[in-house]
Amino acid sequence: MSVLRGTVPTHRWETLVFSVACSLLNDVCSQKKNHNSISSLFPSDVLALPIFKQEESNLPADNENKILPFQYVLCAATSPAIKLHDETLTYLNQGQSYEIRMLDNRKIGELPEITGKMVKSIIRVVFHDRRLQYTEHQQLEGWRWNRPGDRILALDIPMSVGIIDPRANPTQLNTVEFLWDPSKRTSVFIQVHCISTEFTMRKHGGEKGVPFRIQIDTFKENESGEYTEHLHSASCQVKVFKPKGADRKQKTDREKMEKRTPQEKEKYQPSYETTILTEVCLQKHSNVQCVNSCAGPPQCSPWPEVTYVNNSPSPGFNSSHNSFPNLLGTATPQDTQQWLLRNRFSPFCRLFTNFSGADLLKLTREDVIQICGPADGIRLFNALKGRAVRPRLTIYVCQESQQAREQQPKHENGDAASTFYVYHAIYLEELTSTELTEKLAQLFNISPRQINQIFKQGPTGIHVLVSDEMIQNFQDEVCFVLDTMKDETSDAYHIILK
């Protein structure tokens, strides 16, 4: 103890002990100092990166048992010009196919209910900025108006591996969905057809494009066969440029970083060859989905109003056939809000909070377009006026009665002017024999299976089988008298158009 207190040794062996003790003490102090400086420089910065998985000891207590079953990897390089504590940013080329690897990240025994079963994933392109999130519906409708027939997000099905039943709903341009088996290799290739500068406020050239988010939501099947039980969500931040623009931007960022000093480079993330989508937590409120990222501030985007049902058409494909009651002038503000929601005008509910039915009906076409924009304004005005979509083909039919058939030969020269016929209108959209069969079955109040064949009476009284091509060549608003003939081999009927 006297040696460690600084007493000068007088013997040789005390001198040796003193030297060894001081050396060990200096080494311990040096290691401790270096460890403190290193830990203050690296671990907090590394753990803050969204691309690294955080250790369990650093997670909040309520997330220790959280299951993160999947991992999604976008095969595109991240930008090198992103600071350590910021979220990664990835540049994409418009229309180019990019691979997203769907990885099963479960531990043994986790989520046994999906073992050997399919899950459904929905990929969406949404806005990153909160300002654009609140007007997402108007922004997408405006894009649809300027780019008719195009999609914001599309699947490259020939390039994809392991996906089943891929679908792209025509009413949701920024959404695609598919089924996949987590136990098998799955890669989906996506194409983003909008560019970031299409949604900037002022377009005068050289403007800075807005960032998007690529978000993937995965659901499992419930007892009813519907994919509604949420399993996992993840997203990443991207910017989309015109073809080859992303490569030029990546090169520009890399050259800028090379000009920085080593001390400045330490403040930025390196460029990674792939982008790992970070897990997000979902909180659903009405039609708005709140996304709480593990690496950033909450993000909100409209939740797709669909029901994920196995082996059933995606909702919205036959939306043109759905009709809601017209808005009446006597409707209260509460009734008006319900009408707006049913007719897919939910983004304007807050705007028309105090409007009654009469208030809305008094608006002119110009007023509605000025308030809601050209795309939604025209749609809302047509809905308010109860304007139905004009059918592709209208035919008028009536059933020939037995009494008329008996009286028909009594008239000379086939004159049946004294016979009174009541016609019914049939509206056709698909212009197929199957659609005509279904419409005639509704008219006769029978099952379509009870109609065997449909014939058209031709020259000299011959019976010509009605085909899709024949219907497509019908004149609009043509009139037919229907005659029925019992099928000799079954309980079905043949229908003859005269």
Secondary structure, 3 states (H helix, E strand, C coil): CCCCCCCCCCCHHHHHHHHHHHHHHHHHHHHHHHHHHHHHHCHHHHHHCCCCCCCHHHCCHHHCCCCCCEEEEECCCECCCCECCCCCEEEEECCCCEEEEEEECCCCCCCHHHCCCCEEEEEEEEECCHHHHHCHHHHHHHHHHHCCCCCCEEECCCCCECEEEEECCCCCCCEEEEEECCCCCEEEEEEECCCHHHHCCCCCCCCCCCCEEEEEEEEEECCCCEEEEEEEEEEEEEEEECCCHHHHHHHHHHHHHHCCCHHHHCCECCCCCCEECEEEEEEEECCEEEEEECCCCCEEEECCCCCCECCCCCCCCCHHHCCCCCCCCCCCHHHHHHHHHHCCCHHHCCCCCCCCHHHHHCCCHHHHHHHHCHHHHHHHHHHHCCCCCCCCEEEEEEECCHHHHHHHHHCHHHCCCCCCCCCEEEEECCCCHHHHHHHHHHHHCCCHHHEEEEEEECHHHCEEECCHHHHHCCCCCEEEEEEEEECCCCCCEEEEEC
